[in-house]
Amino acid sequence: MIIYLATDHAGFELKEKIKKNLEESKDGLDVEVSDCGALAFQDGDDYPEYMAQAALNVQRDALHAPAIGIFFGGSGQGEAIVANRFHHVRAIVYAGGDLELIKVGREHNDANVLAIGARFVTEKEAMQAIELFLKTPFSHLERHADRVIQIDEVSK
């Protein structure tokens, strides 16, 4: 599985920590981490370019191999909005709170991008959310599979 990371200034520090953690402790997962930027901290940089590049990679790989995006921003909201503009990309946001939302996003919606609100979570919370996101499979229940097909049809 390829994990595409992307961030702007607001999530840069957290992205760097998570990237290191993912590269060092793959926790039994066969993963490759690809950093789509920002590659250096630049105060006030804009996120759409980085999110679009990573979402394009997830979109390209979505039909061929498992690909996941982990995006970081201040709230995660704008990052998810950019990601959801791409066909076959389904982003959900985590900015703290009940991790059950992540599980449901994966099981019911086959979410393949997790946008993290870096201003609202600790490194530990973000890593817990990411680990759950990576380990939770899509349910493949007929009603959920049908809905994912409908989502993809809408986003053509």
C-alpha positions, 0 to 999 in steps of 0.5 A: 500500500502506498500512503501519500502525505500532504500538508501546508504550514499548519500541519507541517510539524505533525506531518513530519512526525507522522511520516517518521513514525510510519517509516519506522514502525510499519506495525506489520503493514506493507506500506510505502510512504510518499511525501507530496509536500510541503517538503520544507516549512514555509509560513503562510503557504497554501494547501490546495497545490499539495492536496491536489498532487496527493489526491491525483496520486490516490486517484491514479492508483485507486483502481490498480493498487491500494493507495491512501492519502493522509493530509494535514492542515489546520482544520483538515476541512479545506484539505478534504474539500480539495481531495473530494474534487477528484474522481475515486477519492473519498476524503473524511476529516478527523479533528479529534473526538470519537474514533468510531467516525474513522472506522465508519468512514472506512467500512461504509464509505471506503474512504481513501483519504484521511484529512487531519486537523493538526490544530485540534489533535495531538501527535498521539491522537493523530497516530491512533486515528491513522492506524485505525484508518489503515487497519480498517477495511471497507466492509464490501456489504452490498448497500455500502458498495452500491453507495460508493459506486453512486458517489463515484458516478456523481464525481465524474 
